[in-house]
Amino acid sequence: MRDWKPRKLPSRYSHFFKESSTYRPAIGRNIDIEEIVASDTYETSRTRDHLAKVIVRGGAVALAIAALASYGQHSFAPIAAVWAVLGPVAGGIVSYYFYRGPKG
């Protein structure tokens, strides 16, 4: 194992930290640190996040409109119809962002 020595931050991060600060990993001194390759690009994840927000906000608007229609008709049928479509989509979005894999 190689000896870990703190290094200066690259200049592109100088606006976040003082120029004299050093990077110290929190995993230990005697562990080799290798480059980690991301599975998604920044643009892909940003687009996915934006689409999820649009779908959730649109679903909230659809539920509000269905609630108004339900109030006018004195029936829960409009809300049930919207939720039958929106429920699985919202469940998919929530499970994608909050599922962390099997515990064990």
LINLINVEN-V301468 format. One record per run of one state. SS is the DSSP state (@ for helix, = for strand, . for the rest). FROM is the first residue (numbers start at 0). TO is the last residue. Records with the same first field share a line. If there is no record, write none. Layout:
SS->FROM-TO + FROM-TO
//
This chain:
.->0-5 + 8-9 + 13-20 + 23-40 + 73-75 + 98-103
=->6-7 + 21-22
@->10-12 + 41-72 + 76-97
//
